[in-house]
Each structure stands twice: as structure tokens, then as C-alpha cells.
Amino acid sequence: MALVSKLLRQPMVAKSQKLAQFAVRIFADKRIYIAGDTENVPEMSLLKQIDIAFLPMNLPYTMIPEMVANAARSFRPKVQCWKQYSVSMV
């Protein structure tokens, strides 16, 4: 399963993105969701039975901590990991 990523706050960047930026992969018996540069979009709620989710958290092009939390709540992965995290956000 693949969904198109969206950068709602960065329209010029989002306009140039045409490819899927995140996908669900199955390794052994685990469903792993690997997000590209994206924001918390409604399509994330379509994800089901995700064991591990890697979500981007790094301004200005991805999500802030609150958006990551809301995204994870929308599909409830068993384990959530941040990626692209920047210490400068703290």
C-alpha cells in the first residue's frame, strides 16, 4: 500500500511532489509504515494493523510533535518511531 505525501504548509514543495512518499512494507510478520516528508493527512487514517510506524518530525518541511502524535492516534501503530528529528526543534 502506498499513499501520496502532502506538505500542506509548503505549497511550492508539495506542488513538485508527484510520487508516493510513504508505504507499508511487510517484513516477516510485521507491517511497517515508513513515511516520507509529509504532514498529518487524513489518508493516514486508512492505515490498518500497523506494527511499527516511522513518522517524520522536523520543521519546516514535516510535522511538529503535536502533528506526529495526532497522526499516530489516527491509525494507532503498536510502536511509533520518529525519523528526521532535529535537536534544533527542542
C-alpha positions in Angstrom: 0.0 0.0 0.0 1.3 3.4 -0.9 -0.1 6.9 -0.3 0.9 10.3 -1.7 2.5 12.5 0.8 1.3 16.1 1.3 3.1 19.2 2.6 0.1 21.4 3.2 2.1 24.2 4.8 4.7 24.2 1.9 2.7 24.6 -1.3 5.6 25.1 -3.6 7.3 21.9 -2.4 4.1 20.0 -2.4 3.4 21.1 -6.0 6.5 19.4 -7.2 5.8 16.0 -5.5 4.2 13.5 -7.8 5.4 10.2 -6.4 4.2 8.1 -3.4 6.3 9.2 -0.4 5.2 6.6 2.2 4.4 2.9 2.1 3.5 -0.1 4.2 6.0 -2.9 3.9 5.8 -6.3 5.4 8.9 -7.9 6.9 8.4 -11.3 8.4 5.0 -10.9 10.0 5.3 -7.2 10.9 3.5 -4.4 9.0 5.8 -1.4 8.9 4.8 2.1 7.8 7.6 4.3 6.6 6.5 7.9 6.0 8.4 10.2 3.7 8.3 14.0 4.0 4.6 14.5 4.9 2.3 16.2 7.3 -0.6 14.7 9.3 -3.0 14.0 6.4 -6.5 12.4 6.6 -5.3 9.5 4.4 -3.2 8.2 7.3 -6.4 7.0 9.0 -6.7 4.5 6.1 -3.7 2.6 7.5 -4.7 -0.5 9.4 -2.9 -3.0 11.7 0.4 -1.2 11.6 3.0 -2.8 13.9 5.8 -0.2 13.6 5.5 3.4 12.2 8.3 5.7 11.3 7.0 9.3 11.1 8.9 12.4 10.2 9.3 15.2 12.7 11.5 18.0 11.5 10.4 21.6 10.7 9.9 23.3 8.3 9.0 20.5 5.9 7.4 17.8 8.0 5.4 17.6 11.3 5.8 19.2 14.7 5.5 16.9 17.7 1.7 17.5 18.1 1.1 16.6 14.5 3.1 13.4 14.9 1.0 12.5 17.9 -2.2 13.2 16.1 -1.1 11.2 13.1 -0.2 8.2 15.3 -3.5 8.4 17.0 -5.3 8.3 13.7 -4.1 4.7 12.9 -2.7 3.5 16.2 0.6 1.7 15.4 1.9 -0.7 18.1 5.3 1.1 18.1 6.0 4.6 16.9 9.4 5.9 15.9 10.4 9.4 14.9 12.7 10.0 12.0 14.4 13.1 10.7 14.2 14.5 14.2 16.2 17.7 14.8 17.5 18.8 18.1 17.0 22.4 17.0 13.3 21.8 17.4 13.6 21.5 21.2 
